[in-house]
Amino acid sequence: MAPMLKVTFKLASSNPLYGVSLIAMYGAGHCSVIVFAGTFTGLVQRYMDWNEKSKGALVVRKVCGVLVLLGGVYLIYVA
């Protein structure tokens, strides 16, 4: 946060409205991450509740396995 404040105070000395808008946008961006995380807590909890026998975890593992194989084939092709 210190680098952002330094830039803002430097710019606010010549253009106060721009400095205020920079701080407001920084605050909105900083808080939006916290709001986003709190909003999707239920979704994350459902994902964390998957176990090895659930169908969703099996699908995710298979998709990730295919992606790893495709990445390996691509790297062999490029080399």
N, C-alpha and C positions, 0 to 999 in steps of 0.2 A: 504494500500500500504506500510505502514511503516514496518510491519513484513516481507513482501516480500523483501524489500530493505535490512533489517538487515541480513536475511539469505543469500541473494545474495552477499552482501559485505563480509560477513564472508567466504563464499565459494570462492569468487573471489580472496581473498588474497593467497590461495593455488593453485587455478586452474582458471585462468582468462577466458579461453574459456568457461568453464562451467558456470561461472557467467554471461557472456555476453549472452549465449544461454538461461539461465533462464529468464533474463530480456526480451529478444526478444520473448520468448514463452508467458510470462505473458502479454506483450503488445499486441501480436496477439490475445490472448484469450479475453482480455479486449475489444479490438476494434471490434472483431468479433460479440459480442453481440450487439453493436451499429449498425453495418452494417446489421445484421440480422433483427433488429427492423425496420430499415429504408427500407429494401427491402420489407417487408411484411406489410407495412402501408396500402396499398390498400385492402388487405385481411381483416385486422383488421377493416378497415372502413366499408367494406361490412357487416361484422358481427355486428358492432355497429348500422348499419342502419336497422337491422331487427326490425320489430315491432311485436306486438302480433298476427296480422293477417297473417303474412308470414308463408309459409310452413316450411321453415328451422328452425325457432324458435320453431315451434310445434314439429317437429321431435326431436330436441335436448332436449326439455322438457320431452317428452315421454321416450326417452332413459335414461335420468337421473333419471326419476321416477322408471323405471324398475330396474336400478342399485341400487337405494336406497332400493327398496323392496327385491332384491336379497341379499343385505348386511344384512338386518334385518333378513331374513330367515336363513342366514348362522350363524348369531350371536345366534339366538334361537337354532339352531341345535347344535352348539358347546357347549352351556351352558348346 
